[in-house]
C-alpha cells in the first residue's frame, strides 16, 4: 500500500510568496488523513500554491487544474474518479450493497461526473488563462 505523510512534500516557501490563506490551508488540513492519495493531492495543491511560477507556467497550471477546454484538467480527472468509485462494476467494495443502493450510487456518481465535467464549470478558468494571455 502507498503511504504518505501529509505535508511531507510541502516546499520551503519563497519569501516573495505569501503563505496560504486560512480558507485553503484549513481545507487542506481538514482533508488530511482521509487516504494517502488525498494527502498527495493536497500536497500537490499546496506545492502549486506556494511555488514560484512564470506567467506561462501560471497559465498552464490554471488550465491544467480546471480550464482545459477539451476536458484535460484535474477537475475532470476527479469527476472520472468519482464515477469509477461509485460504480460497483469498477469498485468491488460496493458489491456487498443491495442492488438498489448500487444502482443509486452509480447513477449519482455519473451525475457528479457530468456536473464536474460541464464545460461551463471550466469556462471561468479558461477565461482566466485568456486574461493572463491578454486575450
Z-matrix of the N, CA and C atoms (Angstrom, degrees):
N
C 1 1.453
C 2 1.522 1 109.42
N 3 1.299 2 115.18 1 141.85
C 4 1.462 3 120.79 2 177.29
C 5 1.519 4 108.07 3 -74.31
N 6 1.307 5 116.00 4 132.92
C 7 1.461 6 119.62 5 175.06
C 8 1.514 7 108.32 6 -118.43
N 9 1.293 8 114.73 7 153.22
C 10 1.456 9 119.84 8 -178.30
C 11 1.514 10 108.11 9 -154.37
N 12 1.299 11 115.64 10 139.42
C 13 1.458 12 120.85 11 176.85
C 14 1.521 13 108.50 12 -100.08
N 15 1.351 14 118.06 13 117.88
C 16 1.462 15 119.82 14 -179.70
C 17 1.522 16 111.82 15 -54.12
N 18 1.307 17 115.06 16 136.59
C 19 1.458 18 120.69 17 179.16
C 20 1.508 19 114.14 18 81.65
N 21 1.335 20 117.69 19 -3.73
C 22 1.460 21 121.39 20 -176.67
C 23 1.523 22 112.18 21 -65.02
N 24 1.309 23 116.59 22 -32.37
C 25 1.457 24 120.69 23 -176.61
C 26 1.527 25 113.01 24 -94.73
N 27 1.322 26 117.77 25 9.20
C 28 1.460 27 120.43 26 -178.16
C 29 1.524 28 109.73 27 -65.57
N 30 1.325 29 116.68 28 125.06
C 31 1.465 30 119.45 29 -178.64
C 32 1.522 31 110.56 30 -77.16
N 33 1.323 32 115.87 31 157.39
C 34 1.458 33 116.82 32 170.94
C 35 1.525 34 107.83 33 -64.74
N 36 1.309 35 116.72 34 137.05
C 37 1.454 36 121.19 35 -176.28
C 38 1.518 37 110.03 36 -81.82
N 39 1.325 38 115.33 37 130.76
C 40 1.460 39 121.42 38 176.33
C 41 1.523 40 107.82 39 -70.52
N 42 1.335 41 118.30 40 140.26
C 43 1.467 42 120.48 41 -176.58
C 44 1.535 43 114.18 42 -57.73
N 45 1.318 44 118.13 43 -25.49
C 46 1.469 45 119.69 44 -178.38
C 47 1.528 46 112.66 45 -82.27
N 48 1.321 47 117.37 46 -7.60
C 49 1.462 48 120.94 47 -177.26
C 50 1.528 49 108.56 48 -104.72
N 51 1.327 50 116.80 49 123.22
C 52 1.468 51 119.21 50 -179.78
C 53 1.525 52 111.59 51 -65.86
N 54 1.321 53 117.32 52 155.29
C 55 1.469 54 119.53 53 176.70
C 56 1.524 55 109.64 54 -65.75
N 57 1.323 56 115.97 55 167.00
C 58 1.458 57 120.57 56 176.83
C 59 1.525 58 109.77 57 -60.92
N 60 1.329 59 115.96 58 144.62
C 61 1.468 60 119.27 59 174.86
C 62 1.526 61 107.97 60 -71.71
N 63 1.321 62 115.64 61 162.07
C 64 1.467 63 120.98 62 -175.44
C 65 1.525 64 112.63 63 -60.10
N 66 1.332 65 117.21 64 -36.29
C 67 1.466 66 119.70 65 -177.63
C 68 1.530 67 111.32 66 -65.07
N 69 1.341 68 117.28 67 -49.83
C 70 1.459 69 120.29 68 -179.66
C 71 1.527 70 110.80 69 -68.01
N 72 1.310 71 117.76 70 -45.82
C 73 1.470 72 120.81 71 179.99
C 74 1.529 73 110.71 72 -60.32
N 75 1.334 74 116.38 73 -42.99
C 76 1.461 75 120.16 74 179.87
C 77 1.513 76 112.47 75 -64.91
N 78 1.329 77 116.61 76 -41.15
C 79 1.462 78 120.36 77 178.63
C 80 1.526 79 110.62 78 -63.26
N 81 1.319 80 117.00 79 -45.91
C 82 1.467 81 120.25 80 179.02
C 83 1.523 82 110.81 81 -61.54
N 84 1.322 83 117.14 82 -40.11
C 85 1.470 84 120.86 83 177.30
C 86 1.530 85 111.07 84 -64.99
N 87 1.337 86 116.96 85 -40.80
C 88 1.460 87 120.68 86 -179.60
C 89 1.527 88 112.33 87 -64.98
N 90 1.320 89 117.21 88 -29.96
C 91 1.464 90 121.18 89 -179.41
C 92 1.524 91 113.29 90 -82.09
N 93 1.324 92 116.72 91 -14.42
C 94 1.468 93 121.47 92 -176.60
C 95 1.527 94 110.81 93 -59.58
N 96 1.316 95 114.87 94 134.13
C 97 1.451 96 121.23 95 173.96
C 98 1.519 97 115.83 96 90.97
N 99 1.341 98 118.50 97 -4.02
C 100 1.468 99 119.20 98 177.99
C 101 1.524 100 111.59 99 -65.50
N 102 1.315 101 115.60 100 -41.72
C 103 1.468 102 122.63 101 -178.97
C 104 1.527 103 106.80 102 -168.82
N 105 1.319 104 118.12 103 146.72
C 106 1.469 105 118.73 104 178.50
C 107 1.525 106 113.31 105 -54.82
N 108 1.334 107 117.80 106 -33.86
C 109 1.466 108 120.44 107 178.62
C 110 1.520 109 111.85 108 -65.62
N 111 1.318 110 116.99 109 -40.54
C 112 1.467 111 120.59 110 176.89
C 113 1.522 112 109.50 111 -66.28
N 114 1.336 113 116.80 112 -40.29
C 115 1.468 114 120.17 113 177.16
C 116 1.526 115 111.01 114 -58.90
N 117 1.339 116 116.52 115 -41.47
C 118 1.464 117 119.69 116 179.19
C 119 1.522 118 111.26 117 -67.46
N 120 1.342 119 117.09 118 -38.84
C 121 1.463 120 119.44 119 177.39
C 122 1.521 121 110.71 120 -63.83
N 123 1.320 122 116.70 121 -41.53
C 124 1.466 123 119.73 122 178.66
C 125 1.522 124 110.52 123 -63.62
N 126 1.332 125 116.99 124 -40.94
C 127 1.460 126 119.33 125 176.73
C 128 1.523 127 110.90 126 -64.15
N 129 1.334 128 117.20 127 -36.71
C 130 1.465 129 120.02 128 177.76
C 131 1.523 130 110.51 129 -64.50
N 132 1.314 131 116.73 130 -43.52
C 133 1.468 132 119.90 131 177.99
C 134 1.523 133 110.17 132 -62.79
N 135 1.327 134 116.02 133 -43.17
C 136 1.464 135 120.56 134 178.68
C 137 1.537 136 110.34 135 -60.95
N 138 1.323 137 117.09 136 -43.88
C 139 1.465 138 121.67 137 178.92
C 140 1.524 139 110.45 138 -61.45
N 141 1.323 140 116.35 139 -47.03
C 142 1.466 141 119.91 140 179.92
C 143 1.521 142 110.57 141 -61.22
N 144 1.321 143 116.87 142 -42.07
C 145 1.464 144 120.84 143 -176.71
C 146 1.528 145 112.99 144 -70.87
N 147 1.319 146 117.36 145 -28.93
C 148 1.464 147 120.38 146 -174.60
C 149 1.525 148 114.41 147 -104.43
N 150 1.318 149 117.39 148 -6.13
C 151 1.462 150 121.04 149 -177.99
C 152 1.535 151 110.16 150 -83.31
N 153 1.306 152 115.25 151 157.31
C 154 1.470 153 119.88 152 173.56
C 155 1.510 154 108.73 153 -83.53
N 156 1.336 155 115.85 154 138.94
C 157 1.463 156 121.28 155 -178.33
C 158 1.516 157 110.01 156 -134.62
N 159 1.324 158 114.75 157 153.48
C 160 1.458 159 120.00 158 168.36
C 161 1.521 160 107.61 159 -81.50
N 162 1.326 161 116.47 160 172.11
C 163 1.460 162 120.85 161 176.66
C 164 1.531 163 109.54 162 -61.27
N 165 1.330 164 117.28 163 -44.67
C 166 1.467 165 120.45 164 -179.98
C 167 1.525 166 111.40 165 -63.47
N 168 1.322 167 117.20 166 -41.93
C 169 1.461 168 120.05 167 178.34
C 170 1.525 169 110.88 168 -63.41
N 171 1.332 170 116.58 169 -40.23
C 172 1.461 171 120.98 170 178.91
C 173 1.520 172 110.41 171 -59.82
N 174 1.318 173 116.11 172 -47.15
C 175 1.459 174 120.89 173 179.02
C 176 1.529 175 110.90 174 -61.44
N 177 1.314 176 116.83 175 -44.31
C 178 1.471 177 120.50 176 179.57
C 179 1.523 178 111.70 177 -64.50
N 180 1.331 179 116.74 178 -38.54
C 181 1.463 180 119.95 179 179.08
C 182 1.521 181 111.45 180 -65.43
N 183 1.311 182 117.20 181 -43.03
C 184 1.471 183 120.22 182 178.69
C 185 1.525 184 109.96 183 -62.35
N 186 1.323 185 116.63 184 -43.48
C 187 1.470 186 120.05 185 177.07
C 188 1.524 187 110.60 186 -62.53
N 189 1.315 188 117.29 187 -42.57
C 190 1.456 189 120.93 188 -179.17
C 191 1.517 190 113.60 189 -68.65
N 192 1.314 191 116.50 190 -31.56
C 193 1.460 192 119.77 191 178.87
C 194 1.525 193 112.06 192 -73.43
N 195 1.332 194 116.61 193 -46.54
C 196 1.469 195 117.49 194 -174.62
C 197 1.515 196 114.74 195 -150.61
N 198 1.329 197 118.85 196 -8.99
C 199 1.452 198 119.42 197 -169.80
C 200 1.497 199 117.20 198 -102.43
N 201 1.304 200 118.90 199 0.69
C 202 1.455 201 119.95 200 -179.46
C 203 1.518 202 110.48 201 -61.27
N 204 1.319 203 116.82 202 110.38
C 205 1.460 204 121.80 203 -173.97
C 206 1.528 205 112.60 204 -60.42
N 207 1.305 206 117.34 205 -29.08
C 208 1.461 207 120.53 206 -178.50
C 209 1.529 208 112.39 207 -89.51
N 210 1.334 209 117.21 208 11.56
C 211 1.457 210 120.99 209 -179.67
C 212 1.513 211 113.72 210 88.12
N 213 1.320 212 116.64 211 2.95
C 214 1.455 213 120.49 212 179.30
C 215 1.520 214 108.81 213 -86.33
N 216 1.332 215 115.26 214 82.07
C 217 1.448 216 120.47 215 -179.97
C 218 1.529 217 109.57 216 -157.90
N 219 1.304 218 115.34 217 164.25
C 220 1.467 219 121.58 218 -175.48
C 221 1.528 220 111.63 219 -64.98
N 222 1.320 221 118.24 220 -38.55
C 223 1.465 222 120.37 221 -179.73
C 224 1.531 223 109.96 222 -60.60
N 225 1.322 224 117.72 223 -42.37
C 226 1.461 225 120.54 224 177.98
C 227 1.527 226 110.84 225 -65.86
N 228 1.322 227 117.70 226 -37.46
C 229 1.467 228 120.52 227 176.24
C 230 1.528 229 110.47 228 -62.19
N 231 1.324 230 116.93 229 -40.75
C 232 1.468 231 120.70 230 177.22
C 233 1.526 232 109.61 231 -64.80
N 234 1.324 233 117.58 232 -40.72
C 235 1.467 234 121.49 233 178.22
C 236 1.525 235 110.98 234 -59.26
N 237 1.317 236 116.27 235 -43.56
C 238 1.466 237 120.39 236 178.60
C 239 1.522 238 111.46 237 -66.55
N 240 1.332 239 117.44 238 -36.63
C 241 1.465 240 121.06 239 177.57
C 242 1.530 241 110.52 240 -65.65
N 243 1.343 242 117.44 241 -39.66
C 244 1.467 243 120.85 242 177.33
C 245 1.521 244 110.17 243 -62.21
N 246 1.332 245 116.82 244 -45.18
C 247 1.466 246 120.45 245 178.98
C 248 1.529 247 110.43 246 -60.48
N 249 1.309 248 116.62 247 -41.27
C 250 1.467 249 120.67 248 179.80
C 251 1.522 250 111.59 249 -66.41
N 252 1.331 251 116.58 250 -45.70
C 253 1.462 252 120.52 251 -178.47
C 254 1.527 253 112.59 252 -66.55
N 255 1.314 254 117.51 253 -27.34
C 256 1.465 255 120.92 254 -175.74
C 257 1.529 256 113.47 255 -88.86
N 258 1.299 257 117.77 256 -0.64
C 259 1.464 258 122.24 257 -176.04
C 260 1.534 259 109.99 258 -110.30
N 261 1.310 260 116.30 259 123.11
C 262 1.468 261 120.52 260 -179.17
C 263 1.526 262 112.44 261 -63.03
N 264 1.320 263 117.85 262 -23.67
C 265 1.466 264 120.17 263 177.42
C 266 1.526 265 111.71 264 -67.00
N 267 1.317 266 117.35 265 -28.55
C 268 1.471 267 121.00 266 -178.20
C 269 1.524 268 112.55 267 -115.11
N 270 1.327 269 117.87 268 -4.35
C 271 1.461 270 121.67 269 176.63
C 272 1.529 271 108.41 270 -132.20
N 273 1.331 272 116.60 271 94.51
C 274 1.464 273 120.29 272 -176.87
C 275 1.531 274 114.49 273 -56.79
N 276 1.320 275 118.42 274 -22.03
C 277 1.465 276 120.22 275 179.32
C 278 1.520 277 111.75 276 -60.22
N 279 1.324 278 117.79 277 -28.12
C 280 1.462 279 121.22 278 -177.74
C 281 1.526 280 113.32 279 -83.93
N 282 1.308 281 117.37 280 -9.04
C 283 1.473 282 120.40 281 -175.90
C 284 1.521 283 113.20 282 -67.74
N 285 1.309 284 117.23 283 -18.82
C 286 1.463 285 119.97 284 178.61
C 287 1.534 286 112.09 285 -82.13
N 288 1.329 287 117.11 286 -8.64
C 289 1.460 288 120.92 287 178.97
C 290 1.522 289 110.50 288 -76.22
N 291 1.335 290 117.54 289 154.68
C 292 1.463 291 119.27 290 173.29
C 293 1.536 292 110.05 291 -59.53
N 294 1.325 293 116.06 292 152.70
C 295 1.467 294 121.64 293 -174.71
C 296 1.525 295 112.54 294 -55.96
N 297 1.342 296 118.03 295 -39.17
C 298 1.459 297 119.62 296 -178.72
C 299 1.529 298 111.64 297 -66.50
N 300 1.328 299 117.41 298 -36.56
C 301 1.467 300 120.16 299 177.16
C 302 1.517 301 110.90 300 -70.75
N 303 1.328 302 117.71 301 -37.58
C 304 1.467 303 120.36 302 175.47
C 305 1.524 304 110.30 303 -60.23
N 306 1.320 305 115.71 304 -46.63
C 307 1.464 306 120.60 305 -178.30
C 308 1.526 307 110.63 306 -63.97
N 309 1.329 308 117.33 307 -43.42
C 310 1.465 309 120.90 308 -179.62
C 311 1.529 310 110.77 309 -65.95
N 312 1.335 311 117.15 310 -39.94
C 313 1.470 312 120.32 311 178.43
C 314 1.530 313 110.34 312 -63.54
N 315 1.322 314 116.68 313 -43.78
C 316 1.471 315 120.12 314 179.27
C 317 1.523 316 110.83 315 -63.79
N 318 1.328 317 116.65 316 -42.06
C 319 1.469 318 120.87 317 -179.15
C 320 1.530 319 110.73 318 -64.50
N 321 1.316 320 117.14 319 -47.73
C 322 1.462 321 119.31 320 -178.48
C 323 1.529 322 111.21 321 -70.86
N 324 1.323 323 117.33 322 -30.47
C 325 1.465 324 120.16 323 174.42
C 326 1.521 325 111.15 324 -64.89
N 327 1.323 326 116.57 325 -39.22
C 328 1.466 327 120.25 326 176.22
C 329 1.528 328 111.00 327 -66.85
N 330 1.331 329 117.12 328 -37.40
C 331 1.467 330 120.29 329 176.19
C 332 1.525 331 110.87 330 -63.54
N 333 1.329 332 116.45 331 -40.53
C 334 1.467 333 119.94 332 176.57
C 335 1.519 334 110.35 333 -62.87
N 336 1.325 335 116.12 334 -42.28
C 337 1.465 336 120.65 335 177.62
C 338 1.527 337 110.77 336 -59.41
N 339 1.328 338 116.29 337 -46.78
C 340 1.472 339 120.12 338 179.98
C 341 1.527 340 111.10 339 -62.58
N 342 1.322 341 117.29 340 -42.87
C 343 1.466 342 120.54 341 -179.15
C 344 1.526 343 111.45 342 -64.39
N 345 1.325 344 116.28 343 -43.68
C 346 1.469 345 119.90 344 -178.17
C 347 1.528 346 112.60 345 -75.65
N 348 1.320 347 117.04 346 -18.25
C 349 1.464 348 121.22 347 178.98
C 350 1.522 349 112.77 348 -97.05
N 351 1.319 350 117.15 349 -1.87
C 352 1.459 351 121.97 350 -177.88
C 353 1.529 352 109.84 351 -58.66
N 354 1.329 353 117.58 352 124.99
C 355 1.469 354 120.10 353 -179.69
C 356 1.526 355 113.50 354 -55.36
N 357 1.332 356 117.48 355 -31.23
C 358 1.464 357 119.61 356 178.80
C 359 1.528 358 111.85 357 -63.81
N 360 1.326 359 116.00 358 -33.69
C 361 1.463 360 120.33 359 177.61
C 362 1.527 361 110.87 360 -61.88
N 363 1.313 362 116.37 361 -35.79
C 364 1.461 363 121.64 362 -176.19
C 365 1.531 364 112.76 363 -88.63
N 366 1.318 365 116.43 364 -10.09
C 367 1.463 366 120.75 365 -174.96
C 368 1.523 367 112.38 366 -60.27
N 369 1.325 368 117.94 367 -44.65
C 370 1.467 369 119.02 368 -176.73
C 371 1.524 370 111.94 369 -66.87
N 372 1.328 371 117.49 370 -34.85
C 373 1.464 372 119.14 371 175.62
C 374 1.524 373 110.02 372 -67.27
N 375 1.329 374 117.03 373 -38.86
C 376 1.465 375 120.34 374 175.97
C 377 1.522 376 110.89 375 -62.95
N 378 1.338 377 115.63 376 -40.60
C 379 1.461 378 119.69 377 177.84
C 380 1.526 379 111.36 378 -66.03
N 381 1.312 380 117.43 379 -33.11
C 382 1.464 381 120.95 380 175.85
C 383 1.522 382 109.89 381 -63.59
N 384 1.324 383 116.78 382 -43.22
C 385 1.466 384 120.81 383 176.30
C 386 1.526 385 110.73 384 -60.07
N 387 1.305 386 117.13 385 -43.06
C 388 1.455 387 121.82 386 179.39
C 389 1.531 388 110.46 387 -64.50
N 390 1.335 389 116.45 388 -39.84
C 391 1.470 390 120.08 389 179.14
C 392 1.532 391 110.81 390 -63.42
N 393 1.318 392 115.80 391 -39.91
C 394 1.475 393 119.30 392 177.71
C 395 1.518 394 109.82 393 -64.81
N 396 1.334 395 115.96 394 -37.18
C 397 1.450 396 121.87 395 -179.20
C 398 1.521 397 112.28 396 -76.45
N 399 1.336 398 117.53 397 -11.05
C 400 1.455 399 121.19 398 178.92
C 401 1.512 400 113.85 399 85.23
N 402 1.325 401 115.48 400 18.13
C 403 1.474 402 119.72 401 -179.45
C 404 1.505 403 109.83 402 -89.16
